[in-house]
Amino acid sequence: KAGVTQTPRYLIKTRGQQVTLSCSPISGHRSVSWYQQTPGQGLQFLFEYFSETQRNKGNFPGRFSGRQFSNSRSEMNVSTLELGDSALYLCASHSRDRGFYEQYFGPGTRLTVT
Amino acid sequence: AQSVTQPDIHITVSEGASLELRCNYSYGATPYLFWYVQSPGQGLQLLLKYFSGDTLVQGIKGFEAEFKRSQSSFNLRKPSVHWSDAAEYFCAVGAGGTSYGKLTFGQGTILTVHP
């Protein structure tokens, strides 16, 4: 069974631009959670989507948004990029509706904002 | 709100030595507890999990962890470390109910293995 895939793997953007990151979950998993990882703040929860609906949201500004499609693929968007948005963005796939609580992570997208 | 503390930022052990990584959590109810490992430039790999039942759980790569409710701890152990175990280790706590999809992570412990 294929794992979680994230595209692109690396991205360089300029301050003020916006960016869209994509995540394809493990087949059969209908939940996707997103996390930001930085050296200073560690791993922080951004949001979770299940069945195309946002179920949980972390403490991030409104510039961070996401969505989920009917095939469970998810995208997250960051608008008006700031230098502090440079991070590794990880998505995790899990099976909320089957009671499994294990989150399986993709390799991440490394975003650099200059 | 739940929180996780990993007191050791960096641990160095010799290959073949035993290992224990500490994790303390704060959560009002019975927590869901996890240990993940991350190699440089990679995502997180699940090592083991605790939901309920037997407090000693076995994971992949020869790791085990023990849940101690009285100490709010979930320490990770391995009897004999291999050079390939060098990585960063994260303890995480999850909540059920409406917070199902949210994990709260500790700051991580970097493990260095000397030959």
Interface residues (C-beta under 8 A of the other chain):
Chain A: V4 S31 S33 Y35 G42 L43 Q44 F45 E48 F50 R55 N56 G58 L90 A92 H94 R96 Y101 E102 Q103 Y104 F105 G106 P107 G108 R110
Chain B: Y32 F34 Y36 G41 Q42 G43 L44 Q45 L46 K49 F51 F90 A92 G94 G96 T98 S99 Y100 G101 K102 L103 T104 F105 G106 Q107 G108
